[in-house]
Amino acid sequence: LLEQLRAASSDRLSSFELIPANALDLVLQHIPGTVRPLPAASPFFALLEITSSNRDEPLREAIEAALGLALDSKLITDAVLAQNSRERDGLWKLRESIPEAQRKDGASLKHDVALPIAGLPQFYAAASAWVREHVPEGVLVAYGHVGDGNLHFNINQAPGSARAAFLAREPEIKRAIHDLVRDHAGSFSAEHGIGRLKVEELERYASPVELDLMRAIKRSLDPNGIMNPGKVLRRAP
């Protein structure tokens, strides 16, 4: 679908977001002023936007052509096109409100991962199957910037489950998800970087050669270790 949309819109596709049905339901339940974008139910929704620096470029025709191709090839079942900035903002609010809706719904375990775009379906199938089998007290809410290969693979606390027990499983679940990401040639850290929280993950998944190169660059640029100490790389003893 992403390839067809890019082809039809002459590579002007600036955003391509995946929204699963349960994420949309959380937003509609918890965020005032949100409206269901399409009448029919669907397991997934895609939010896309194309832009251009040329104000005279026929963007509407390009996106209509892209949607027409997707409908004709049965890649999608329905579509809605924003007619003005208010409608556009309403559609984006559905996507941007997912994190807030998750917080209002309960505890969640978050994984900010990146995969090669062509490998996203295979990873999603394998990882979601693992969650169904091993995390009965959780509900998968996976969404994100799939046009960039970035997926927020989050697991929400299921209704009726114990919050403390659910959160206590975070290390085990994180390890399994990140191992699956590695097995599918992806990265355990996407748009949010390494920082302090993922230093151990970097040490686990990066090769010794990669780590040595990173440390060498760090030493050459920051010999006194005063730039963002403790982030990304541990300070050498």
Phi, psi and chi 1 to 4 in degrees:
 res  aa     phi    psi   chi1   chi2   chi3   chi4
   1 LEU       -  -46.1  173.2   57.7      -      -
   2 LEU   -59.8  -42.0 -178.7   60.7      -      -
   3 GLU   -65.1  -41.5  -68.8  175.1   -3.6      -
   4 GLN   -66.0  -40.0  -74.4 -153.8   16.0      -
   5 LEU   -65.6  -41.2  -70.6  169.1      -      -
   6 ARG   -64.3  -40.8  -81.0  178.5  168.5  157.2
   7 ALA   -64.8  -43.4      -      -      -      -
   8 ALA   -71.4  -27.5      -      -      -      -
   9 SER  -100.2   16.2   60.0      -      -      -
  10 SER    53.6   42.3  -57.0      -      -      -
  11 ASP    63.7   24.2  -68.2  -33.8      -      -
  12 ARG   -97.3    8.1  -66.5 -177.6  -64.7  -91.6
  13 LEU   -68.0  113.4 -175.1   64.9      -      -
  14 SER   -99.3  -23.0   60.2      -      -      -
  15 SER  -145.9  137.9  -62.0      -      -      -
  16 PHE  -142.9  106.2 -173.7   93.8      -      -
  17 GLU  -113.1  139.7  -56.5  -78.1  -32.0      -
  18 LEU  -101.7  129.6  175.1   73.7      -      -
  19 ILE  -129.3  109.9  -54.9  174.4      -      -
  20 PRO   -73.0  160.9   27.0  -33.4      -      -
  21 ALA   -59.8  -39.6      -      -      -      -
  22 ASN   -70.2  -29.0   62.9   -8.6      -      -
  23 ALA   -68.0  -43.0      -      -      -      -
  24 LEU   -61.4  -41.0  177.7   61.5      -      -
  25 ASP   -62.5  -38.9  -70.2  -18.4      -      -
  26 LEU   -61.8  -42.3  -72.9  176.6      -      -
  27 VAL   -63.9  -47.6  170.6      -      -      -
  28 LEU   -63.0  -30.6  -64.2  173.0      -      -
  29 GLN   -77.7  -39.0  176.6 -175.9  -11.4      -
  30 HIS  -107.5  -17.5  -66.9  -68.6      -      -
  31 ILE  -110.3  112.7  -51.9  -60.8      -      -
  32 PRO   -63.1  147.5  -20.5   32.2      -      -
  33 GLY    83.7    4.6      -      -      -      -
  34 THR   -94.9  147.9   54.1      -      -      -
  35 VAL  -132.2  139.4  179.4      -      -      -
  36 ARG   -60.1  129.7 -177.4  172.5  -66.5  -82.3
  37 PRO   -76.1  -29.1   27.6  -34.7      -      -
  38 LEU  -135.1  147.5  -65.9  165.6      -      -
  39 PRO   -72.1  -34.4   24.3  -33.6      -      -
  40 ALA   -84.6  148.6      -      -      -      -
  41 ALA   -73.4  153.0      -      -      -      -
  42 SER  -156.9  145.7  176.6      -      -      -
  43 PRO   -68.0  -27.4   22.3  -32.6      -      -
  44 PHE  -141.1  151.0  -66.6   98.4      -      -
  45 PHE  -125.6  145.4  -63.9   83.0      -      -
  46 ALA  -117.5  132.0      -      -      -      -
  47 LEU  -112.1  120.7  175.4   62.8      -      -
  48 LEU  -131.8  152.4   61.8  106.4      -      -
  49 GLU  -143.4  139.6 -176.9  171.5   79.7      -
  50 ILE  -120.1  146.4   60.3  174.3      -      -
  51 THR  -137.2  165.4   58.9      -      -      -
  52 SER  -155.4  148.4  173.2      -      -      -
  53 SER   -78.7  -10.9   58.5      -      -      -
  54 ASN   -96.0  110.7 -179.6    1.2      -      -
  55 ARG   -65.4  -19.5   62.0  178.6  -62.1  175.0
  56 ASP   -94.7    0.7  -63.5  -38.5      -      -
  57 GLU   -70.0  136.8 -167.7  162.2    3.9      -
  58 PRO   -79.1   73.4   29.2  -34.7      -      -
  59 LEU   -67.0  -37.5  -66.0 -178.2      -      -
  60 ARG   -60.8  -43.3 -176.2  179.4 -176.3   87.1
  61 GLU   -63.3  -38.4  -70.3   80.4   -4.4      -
  62 ALA   -65.1  -44.4      -      -      -      -
  63 ILE   -73.2  -33.1 -158.7  166.3      -      -
  64 GLU   -64.3  -38.0  -74.0  177.5  -13.7      -
  65 ALA   -65.3  -40.6      -      -      -      -
  66 ALA   -63.9  -45.2      -      -      -      -
  67 LEU   -66.6  -36.6  -66.8  174.1      -      -
  68 GLY   -61.8  -42.8      -      -      -      -
  69 LEU   -61.3  -43.7  -84.1  176.7      -      -
  70 ALA   -65.1  -38.7      -      -      -      -
  71 LEU   -68.5  -43.3  -75.9  165.1      -      -
  72 ASP   -63.0  -35.9  -70.1  -16.3      -      -
  73 SER   -91.2    7.9   54.8      -      -      -
  74 LYS    61.2   28.2  -58.7 -171.7 -174.7  -55.8
  75 LEU   -78.2  -25.7  -70.9  173.2      -      -
  76 ILE  -131.8  161.6   62.6  175.5      -      -
  77 THR  -107.7  -19.9   57.3      -      -      -
  78 ASP  -163.5  167.1 -159.5   -4.1      -      -
  79 ALA  -157.2  154.4      -      -      -      -
  80 VAL  -134.1  139.8   61.4      -      -      -
  81 LEU  -116.8  123.8 -172.0   61.4      -      -
  82 ALA   -61.1  134.1      -      -      -      -
  83 GLN   -96.0  -14.5  -57.9  -60.1  -47.6      -
  84 ASN  -159.3  177.5   49.8   52.8      -      -
  85 SER   -66.5  -30.9   59.1      -      -      -
  86 ARG   -65.0  -44.8  179.2 -177.4   58.0   81.1
  87 GLU   -67.2  -38.8  -68.4 -175.4    5.3      -
  88 ARG   -59.2  -47.7  174.0 -164.4  176.9  -83.6
  89 ASP   -62.2  -34.9  -67.7  -15.1      -      -
  90 GLY   -65.3  -39.1      -      -      -      -
  91 LEU   -67.7  -43.4  -67.8  173.9      -      -
  92 TRP   -67.5  -29.0  -87.1  107.4      -      -
  93 LYS   -62.1  -34.4 -175.4  174.9 -178.0  178.2
  94 LEU   -60.4  -42.3  -64.0  172.7      -      -
  95 ARG   -74.2  -46.5  161.6   62.1 -177.6   86.7
  96 GLU   -73.5  -15.2  -67.3  167.0  -11.4      -
  97 SER   -91.2   -2.5  -61.8      -      -      -
  98 ILE   -59.3  -47.2  -64.2  174.7      -      -
  99 PRO   -58.7  -42.5  -25.4   35.3      -      -
 100 GLU   -64.1  -42.2 -179.0 -176.8   -5.4      -
 101 ALA   -63.4  -37.6      -      -      -      -
 102 GLN   -62.4  -44.8  -78.4 -169.1  -81.8      -
 103 ARG   -60.5  -41.8  -73.0 -167.0  -62.5  -88.4
 104 LYS   -69.0  -26.4  -69.6 -175.7  175.2 -177.7
 105 ASP   -80.6  -26.4 -164.5   66.4      -      -
 106 GLY   149.6 -168.2      -      -      -      -
 107 ALA   -70.0  153.7      -      -      -      -
 108 SER  -149.3  151.1   62.4      -      -      -
 109 LEU  -108.4  123.2  -55.7  177.4      -      -
 110 LYS  -109.8  140.1  -58.5 -178.3 -176.4  -61.6
 111 HIS  -135.7  115.3  -51.0   88.9      -      -
 112 ASP  -100.5   93.6  176.1   47.6      -      -
 113 VAL  -117.7  162.9  -58.3      -      -      -
 114 ALA  -133.7  139.7      -      -      -      -
 115 LEU  -134.0  154.8  -74.8  -59.6      -      -
 116 PRO   -57.2  136.6  -21.2   31.9      -      -
 117 ILE   -55.3  -41.4  -67.2  175.2      -      -
 118 ALA   -66.2  -22.4      -      -      -      -
 119 GLY   -96.4   -1.4      -      -      -      -
 120 LEU   -59.3  -45.6  -89.9  169.3      -      -
 121 PRO   -60.1  -40.8  -23.7   35.3      -      -
 122 GLN   -66.7  -42.5  -68.4   78.0   13.7      -
 123 PHE   -63.1  -45.6  166.8   78.1      -      -
 124 TYR   -59.2  -42.9 -174.7   90.8      -      -
 125 ALA   -63.2  -46.4      -      -      -      -
 126 ALA   -68.3  -44.4      -      -      -      -
 127 ALA   -71.7  -38.9      -      -      -      -
 128 SER   -67.9  -35.1   58.6      -      -      -
 129 ALA   -64.1  -39.1      -      -      -      -
 130 TRP   -63.4  -42.3 -173.9   91.2      -      -
 131 VAL   -63.6  -44.3  171.0      -      -      -
 132 ARG   -60.2  -38.3  -72.6 -166.6  -59.4  -89.4
 133 GLU   -78.9  -38.7 -179.6  178.3   -5.2      -
 134 HIS  -108.1  -11.6  -63.4  -80.0      -      -
 135 VAL  -128.1   69.5 -166.4      -      -      -
 136 PRO   -65.3  -21.4   23.9  -34.4      -      -
 137 GLU   -87.8    8.5   67.1  -88.2   49.0      -
 138 GLY  -125.9  159.2      -      -      -      -
 139 VAL  -126.5  124.3  177.2      -      -      -
 140 LEU   -71.1  129.2  177.4   62.8      -      -
 141 VAL  -129.0   92.4 -177.8      -      -      -
 142 ALA  -111.6  120.5      -      -      -      -
 143 TYR  -148.1  172.4   63.5   95.6      -      -
 144 GLY   150.3 -168.0      -      -      -      -
 145 HIS   -87.3   69.8  -32.1  -67.3      -      -
 146 VAL   -65.6  -19.7  -64.7      -      -      -
 147 GLY   -63.1  -22.2      -      -      -      -
 148 ASP  -106.0    3.0  -59.8  -36.5      -      -
 149 GLY    78.3   14.1      -      -      -      -
 150 ASN   -99.7  127.9  179.9 -162.4      -      -
 151 LEU  -131.6  127.6 -170.1   65.2      -      -
 152 HIS   -89.0   95.5  -60.2  -60.8      -      -
 153 PHE   -92.0   82.1 -163.9   85.6      -      -
 154 ASN  -100.8  150.5  -60.8  -16.5      -      -
 155 ILE  -123.4  117.4  -56.2  173.2      -      -
 156 ASN   -89.4  149.9  -98.3   35.7      -      -
 157 GLN   -62.6  126.7  175.5 -171.1   -7.3      -
 158 ALA   -73.2  148.8      -      -      -      -
 159 PRO   -55.9  134.2  -24.5   34.3      -      -
 160 GLY    87.4   -7.1      -      -      -      -
 161 SER   -87.6  159.7   62.5      -      -      -
 162 ALA   -82.4  124.3      -      -      -      -
 163 ARG   -60.4  -48.1  178.7 -175.3  178.1   94.7
 164 ALA   -63.1  -43.1      -      -      -      -
 165 ALA   -66.4  -37.7      -      -      -      -
 166 PHE   -64.1  -49.2  172.1   69.8      -      -
 167 LEU   -65.4  -30.1  -68.2  175.3      -      -
 168 ALA   -65.5  -18.8      -      -      -      -
 169 ARG   -86.3    1.1  -64.6 -162.8   59.9 -164.6
 170 GLU   -54.2  -49.3 -179.2  174.3   16.1      -
 171 PRO   -58.8  -43.0  -24.5   35.3      -      -
 172 GLU   -65.0  -45.0  165.4 -156.6   -8.1      -
 173 ILE   -68.8  -42.2  -67.0  171.2      -      -
 174 LYS   -58.9  -43.2  177.5  176.7   69.6  174.9
 175 ARG   -62.1  -43.8  179.9   62.3   55.7 -118.9
 176 ALA   -64.5  -44.3      -      -      -      -
 177 ILE   -65.8  -45.4  -62.2  -57.5      -      -
 178 HIS   -67.3  -32.8  -73.8  175.1      -      -
 179 ASP   -65.3  -40.0  -78.1   -6.8      -      -
 180 LEU   -65.7  -37.9  -78.7  168.6      -      -
 181 VAL   -60.1  -46.4  169.7      -      -      -
 182 ARG   -59.7  -43.2  174.8 -158.3   58.1 -160.1
 183 ASP   -64.3  -20.9  -65.5  -16.5      -      -
 184 HIS  -106.1   24.1  -73.7   78.3      -      -
 185 ALA    62.3   34.7      -      -      -      -
 186 GLY  -110.1 -170.0      -      -      -      -
 187 SER  -122.3  140.9  170.1      -      -      -
 188 PHE   -76.2   -8.7   65.2   88.2      -      -
 189 SER  -135.1  124.7 -177.3      -      -      -
 190 ALA  -112.1 -108.7      -      -      -      -
 191 GLU   -72.3  -18.9   62.6  176.8  -26.4      -
 192 HIS   -94.7   -1.3  -64.0  -59.0      -      -
 193 GLY    72.6 -166.8      -      -      -      -
 194 ILE   -94.3  -54.7  -56.8  -62.8      -      -
 195 GLY    58.2 -142.1      -      -      -      -
 196 ARG   -92.9  -33.1  -64.3 -178.6 -173.5  -86.3
 197 LEU   -71.0  -23.9  -63.2  179.2      -      -
 198 LYS  -114.3   19.4  -63.4 -178.9 -179.9  179.0
 199 VAL   -60.5  -45.2  171.5      -      -      -
 200 GLU   -65.0  -35.0  -70.0 -174.3    2.8      -
 201 GLU   -65.9  -41.0  -63.9  -60.9  -81.0      -
 202 LEU   -60.4  -43.9  177.3   63.0      -      -
 203 GLU   -65.3  -29.3  -67.5  173.6  -13.7      -
 204 ARG   -76.8  -41.2  178.3 -178.9  179.0   87.7
 205 TYR  -100.5  -22.6  -67.9  105.4      -      -
 206 ALA   -78.6  149.4      -      -      -      -
 207 SER   -76.0  158.2   70.4      -      -      -
 208 PRO   -55.9  -37.3  -26.8   35.2      -      -
 209 VAL   -64.3  -44.4  172.2      -      -      -
 210 GLU   -60.9  -44.1  -70.0  171.9  -39.4      -
 211 LEU   -65.2  -41.2  -70.4  171.0      -      -
 212 ASP   -62.5  -41.7  -74.5  -15.5      -      -
 213 LEU   -64.1  -41.8  -73.9  171.6      -      -
 214 MET   -63.9  -42.0  -67.6  173.1   70.1      -
 215 ARG   -66.1  -37.6  -68.8  178.6 -178.2  125.0
 216 ALA   -64.5  -42.3      -      -      -      -
 217 ILE   -64.2  -42.1  -66.2  171.5      -      -
 218 LYS   -60.6  -45.0  172.1   72.1  170.9  175.8
 219 ARG   -63.8  -38.1  -75.2 -166.8  -59.9  -90.2
 220 SER   -70.4  -33.5   67.0      -      -      -
 221 LEU   -91.8  -25.5  -62.8  175.5      -      -
 222 ASP  -141.2   66.1 -177.7   24.0      -      -
 223 PRO   -61.6  -26.0   22.2  -33.7      -      -
 224 ASN   -93.2   -0.1  -63.6  -40.0      -      -
 225 GLY    62.5   38.1      -      -      -      -
 226 ILE  -103.6   -5.8   60.9  173.7      -      -
 227 MET   -94.8  112.8  -62.4  168.6   60.8      -
 228 ASN    48.7   56.5  -73.2  -31.8      -      -
 229 PRO   -60.6  137.2   22.3  -33.1      -      -
 230 GLY    84.1   -4.1      -      -      -      -
 231 LYS  -100.9  140.6  -64.7 -176.7  178.6  178.9
 232 VAL    69.4  -60.0 -176.2      -      -      -
 233 LEU  -121.6  141.0  -63.8  168.1      -      -
 234 ARG   -69.7  148.3  -63.1 -178.9 -164.1  -89.2
 235 ARG   -74.8  131.1 -174.3  169.5 -177.5  175.6
 236 ALA   -64.1  139.8      -      -      -      -
 237 PRO   -65.9      -   23.8  -31.6      -      -
